Amino acid sequence: MSLSELKNLDVVNVCDGKRIGKVFDIEFDAQTGCVEALVVPGGFDFLTLVRGERRGLVIPWRQVCRIGDDVILVEYNAE
């Protein structure tokens, strides 16, 4: 599955059933080429918007439960 295909999928937390957002980036290990995390949009503050920065919520790959046709299920605990 490509990043462009992942970007079309909603990320849903199985812990509380809430939609977290859509994938906008991935992190991977440059040596092994393995995916290490999914990045979804995080909270924005005024300065972040003015600077044009994109902050994201990083969800480690080990917390991805399932990737389906329309959704990615993750077990993400914000604590």
Secondary structure, DSSP 8 states (H G I E B T S, - for coil): --HHHHTTSEEEETTT--EEEE--EEEE-TTT--EEEEEEE----HHHHHHT---EEEEEGGGEEEE-SSEEEE-----
